[in-house]
Amino acid sequence: MDHSLSKWADQLYQAEQNQRAIAPIRDQLPGGSTVDTAYAIQNLNTERAVSQGRRLVGRKIGLTSAAVQKQLGVDSPDFGMLFEDMCYQDGESITFQRFIQPKVEAEIALVLKHDLDQKQHSIENIIAATDYAVAAIEVVDSRIENWKISLLDTVADNASSAALVLGNQKVSVDQIDWVNCRMKMTHKGNIVSEGQGKACLENPLNAAVWLADEMVRRGRPLLAGDIILTGALGPMVGVHAGDEFVVEIDGFDPVTAVFSASTE
């Protein structure tokens, strides 16, 4: 199995490097494979990235929508790794050709000031450990053909993570209406996605609690300075070369994702 895990990790790695999607991993996995199998594949590529000098700076939380969980037949979120070279500033041009079939999601990101290394955490623990929150845009990109993913596919594929844009305004966590804050994403002045805090596990901080516990359980706890993308506040939107998306979330200044026009 260890050799096979490396084979599947290599397939996903090469797909990302070559910007060429592959057939679903789930069709190759042996019977009885679980989400732990998929996380083992993800971890091989995490270790590869670290060995290549890429710096781990946080985690993203996926599958925070009840509708998406139902679609994939799961009852919990998933997570992926965030590396420094995936991070962009507000309005900074993002190289479009680094992706295969990108989409964008609007989220709230947390930046930690203390480690989260207890066996179990509460919302109060998350608040106490958070330095500040910012509005964010996650760029997701599946290395699986046509986004035909199952839970095992997306987990093995680093939870379909690709890049992130962080807003400039740092907001204290006690100034945010986590449940009722409204989100609007626009493209060329048209609204393309809407939602609010409760779309993310009823409260994005619930997602952060789940992540903190899960990362301790898996031996890679969240540390001071880490970024947490807490999960989408509305539907994801497909991206084309030259696109620009503006996200407005109550309590935050707008954040903008700009994609280069070139596809060469």
C-alpha positions as CSV (number, residue, x, y, z in Angstrom):
1,M,0.0,0.0,0.0
2,D,2.9,2.4,0.8
3,H,4.2,2.1,-2.7
4,S,0.7,2.7,-4.1
5,L,0.2,5.7,-2.0
6,S,3.4,7.2,-3.4
7,K,2.1,6.4,-6.9
8,W,-1.1,8.3,-6.4
9,A,0.7,11.2,-4.7
10,D,3.0,11.4,-7.7
11,Q,0.1,11.5,-10.1
12,L,-1.5,14.4,-8.3
13,Y,1.9,16.2,-8.0
14,Q,2.6,15.8,-11.7
15,A,-0.9,17.0,-12.6
16,E,-0.3,20.2,-10.6
17,Q,3.2,20.7,-12.1
18,N,2.0,20.1,-15.7
19,Q,-1.4,21.9,-15.3
20,R,-3.1,18.7,-16.7
21,A,-6.0,17.1,-14.8
22,I,-6.1,13.3,-14.2
23,A,-8.8,10.7,-13.8
24,P,-10.4,10.4,-10.4
25,I,-8.1,8.8,-7.8
26,R,-11.1,7.0,-6.2
27,D,-11.3,4.7,-9.2
28,Q,-7.7,3.5,-8.5
29,L,-7.9,3.0,-4.7
30,P,-8.4,-0.5,-3.4
31,G,-11.7,-1.5,-1.8
32,G,-12.0,-0.4,1.8
33,S,-10.0,2.8,1.3
34,T,-11.1,5.5,3.8
35,V,-10.5,9.2,4.2
36,D,-7.4,8.3,6.2
37,T,-6.0,6.7,3.0
38,A,-6.7,10.0,1.2
39,Y,-5.0,12.1,4.0
40,A,-2.0,9.8,3.8
41,I,-1.7,10.6,0.1
42,Q,-2.1,14.3,0.8
43,N,0.6,14.1,3.6
44,L,3.1,12.6,1.1
45,N,2.8,15.7,-1.1
46,T,2.9,17.9,2.0
47,E,6.2,16.3,3.0
48,R,7.4,16.6,-0.6
49,A,6.6,20.3,-0.6
50,V,8.4,20.9,2.7
51,S,11.4,19.0,1.6
52,Q,11.5,21.3,-1.5
53,G,11.7,24.4,0.7
54,R,8.1,25.5,0.6
55,R,7.0,27.0,3.9
56,L,3.8,25.8,5.5
57,V,1.8,28.8,6.7
58,G,-1.7,27.4,7.5
59,R,-4.7,25.3,6.6
60,K,-7.9,25.6,4.6
61,I,-11.1,24.1,5.7
62,G,-13.4,22.7,3.0
63,L,-16.8,21.0,2.9
64,T,-18.3,23.4,5.3
65,S,-21.6,23.6,3.4
66,A,-24.4,21.2,4.5
67,A,-25.4,20.9,0.8
68,V,-22.0,19.9,-0.4
69,Q,-21.5,17.5,2.5
70,K,-24.8,15.8,1.5
71,Q,-23.7,15.7,-2.1
72,L,-20.5,13.9,-1.2
73,G,-22.1,11.7,1.5
74,V,-20.0,13.1,4.5
75,D,-20.9,14.7,7.8
76,S,-17.7,16.6,8.5
77,P,-15.4,19.1,6.8
78,D,-12.0,18.4,5.4
79,F,-8.7,20.3,5.4
80,G,-5.8,21.1,3.1
81,M,-2.4,22.7,3.5
82,L,-1.5,26.4,2.8
83,F,2.0,27.3,1.7
84,E,3.6,30.7,1.6
85,D,3.9,30.6,-2.2
86,M,0.1,30.3,-2.5
87,C,-0.5,33.6,-0.8
88,Y,-1.3,36.8,-2.6
89,Q,-2.0,40.4,-1.4
90,D,-5.2,42.3,-2.1
91,G,-5.3,43.2,-5.8
92,E,-2.0,41.5,-6.6
93,S,-2.0,39.9,-10.1
94,I,-2.4,36.1,-9.9
95,T,-0.8,34.1,-12.7
96,F,-3.7,32.4,-14.3
97,Q,-1.7,29.7,-16.1
98,R,-0.6,28.1,-12.8
99,F,-4.1,26.6,-12.5
100,I,-6.1,23.9,-14.4
101,Q,-9.7,24.7,-13.7
102,P,-9.8,27.4,-11.0
103,K,-12.8,28.7,-9.0
104,V,-13.0,31.3,-6.3
105,E,-14.7,31.3,-2.9
106,A,-15.2,34.1,-0.4
107,E,-14.1,33.4,3.2
108,I,-13.0,34.9,6.5
109,A,-9.4,34.0,7.4
110,L,-8.0,33.9,10.9
111,V,-4.4,34.6,11.9
112,L,-3.3,33.0,15.1
113,K,-1.2,34.5,17.9
114,H,-1.1,31.4,20.1
115,D,-0.8,27.7,19.4
116,L,-3.9,25.5,19.3
117,D,-2.5,22.3,20.8
118,Q,-5.2,21.0,23.2
119,K,-6.9,17.7,22.6
120,Q,-10.3,19.5,22.4
121,H,-11.0,23.2,21.7
122,S,-14.0,25.5,22.1
123,I,-15.0,28.7,20.3
124,E,-13.6,30.6,23.3
125,N,-10.3,28.9,22.7
126,I,-10.3,30.0,19.0
127,I,-11.1,33.6,19.9
128,A,-8.4,33.7,22.6
129,A,-5.8,32.3,20.2
130,T,-6.6,34.5,17.2
131,D,-4.7,37.7,16.6
132,Y,-7.0,39.1,13.9
133,A,-9.4,38.2,11.1
134,V,-9.3,39.4,7.5
135,A,-11.6,39.0,4.5
136,A,-10.2,36.5,2.0
137,I,-10.7,34.9,-1.3
138,E,-9.6,31.3,-1.8
139,V,-8.7,30.0,-5.2
140,V,-9.6,26.3,-5.5
141,D,-8.4,24.1,-8.3
142,S,-9.1,20.4,-8.8
143,R,-6.4,18.3,-10.3
144,I,-9.2,15.8,-11.1
145,E,-10.8,16.0,-14.5
146,N,-13.9,18.2,-14.8
147,W,-14.2,18.6,-11.0
148,K,-15.7,15.1,-10.8
149,I,-14.6,14.6,-7.3
150,S,-15.5,12.4,-4.4
151,L,-14.4,13.0,-0.8
152,L,-11.4,10.7,-1.3
153,D,-10.4,12.7,-4.4
154,T,-10.5,16.1,-2.9
155,V,-8.8,15.1,0.4
156,A,-6.0,13.4,-1.5
157,D,-5.7,16.5,-3.7
158,N,-5.0,18.9,-0.8
159,A,-8.7,19.7,-0.4
160,S,-8.6,21.2,-3.9
161,S,-6.6,24.1,-2.6
162,A,-4.5,26.3,-4.9
163,A,-4.1,29.9,-3.7
164,L,-5.5,32.6,-1.4
165,V,-5.8,36.4,-1.4
166,L,-5.8,38.1,2.0
167,G,-7.5,41.5,2.6
168,N,-5.6,44.4,4.2
169,Q,-8.0,45.3,7.1
170,K,-7.2,43.4,10.3
171,V,-10.4,43.0,12.4
172,S,-10.7,41.9,16.0
173,V,-12.7,38.7,16.3
174,D,-15.1,40.3,18.8
175,Q,-16.1,42.9,16.2
176,I,-17.5,40.3,13.8
177,D,-21.1,39.0,13.6
178,W,-19.9,35.5,12.7
179,V,-23.4,34.1,12.1
180,N,-25.2,37.0,10.3
181,C,-22.4,38.8,8.5
182,R,-23.3,39.0,4.8
183,M,-21.0,38.4,1.9
184,K,-21.3,39.6,-1.7
185,M,-18.9,38.7,-4.6
186,T,-19.0,40.7,-7.8
187,H,-17.5,40.4,-11.2
188,K,-17.7,43.3,-13.6
189,G,-20.2,44.9,-11.2
190,N,-22.5,41.9,-11.3
191,I,-23.2,39.8,-8.2
192,V,-21.9,36.2,-8.8
193,S,-22.0,34.8,-5.3
194,E,-23.8,35.7,-2.1
195,G,-24.0,34.2,1.4
196,Q,-23.5,34.8,5.1
197,G,-21.6,33.5,8.1
198,K,-24.1,30.8,9.0
199,A,-23.5,29.2,5.6
200,C,-20.2,27.9,7.0
201,L,-21.2,25.3,9.6
202,E,-23.6,27.8,11.2
203,N,-20.6,29.8,12.3
204,P,-17.1,29.9,10.8
205,L,-15.7,29.6,14.3
206,N,-17.3,26.1,14.5
207,A,-15.1,25.2,11.4
208,A,-12.0,26.5,13.2
209,V,-12.8,24.4,16.3
210,W,-13.2,21.3,14.1
211,L,-9.9,22.0,12.4
212,A,-7.9,22.7,15.6
213,D,-9.1,19.3,17.1
214,E,-8.4,17.4,13.9
215,M,-4.9,18.8,13.4
216,V,-4.0,17.8,17.0
217,R,-5.4,14.3,16.3
218,R,-3.3,14.1,13.2
219,G,-0.1,15.3,14.8
220,R,0.3,18.6,13.0
221,P,-1.3,21.2,15.4
222,L,-2.0,24.8,14.4
223,L,0.7,27.2,15.6
224,A,1.0,30.9,16.3
225,G,1.3,32.8,13.0
226,D,-0.7,30.2,11.1
227,I,-3.5,31.3,8.7
228,I,-6.9,29.5,8.8
229,L,-9.3,29.8,5.9
230,T,-12.5,29.0,7.7
231,G,-14.7,28.0,4.7
232,A,-16.8,29.4,2.0
233,L,-19.6,31.8,2.8
234,G,-21.3,31.3,-0.6
235,P,-21.1,29.3,-3.8
236,M,-17.8,29.0,-5.7
237,V,-17.5,30.7,-9.0
238,G,-15.5,29.7,-12.1
239,V,-12.5,31.8,-13.2
240,H,-11.2,32.8,-16.6
241,A,-8.0,34.6,-17.6
242,G,-8.3,38.3,-17.0
243,D,-11.1,38.0,-14.5
244,E,-11.3,40.3,-11.4
245,F,-13.5,39.5,-8.4
246,V,-14.3,41.8,-5.5
247,V,-15.6,40.4,-2.2
248,E,-17.4,42.4,0.4
249,I,-18.1,41.0,3.9
250,D,-19.8,42.9,6.6
251,G,-17.3,44.4,9.0
252,F,-14.3,44.2,6.5
253,D,-12.9,46.3,3.7
254,P,-13.4,44.8,0.3
255,V,-10.7,42.3,-1.0
256,T,-10.0,41.8,-4.7
257,A,-8.6,38.8,-6.7
258,V,-7.1,39.7,-10.0
259,F,-6.1,37.1,-12.6
260,S,-3.6,37.7,-15.4
261,A,-5.0,37.9,-18.9
262,S,-2.5,35.6,-20.4
263,T,-3.2,31.9,-20.8
264,E,0.1,31.1,-22.5
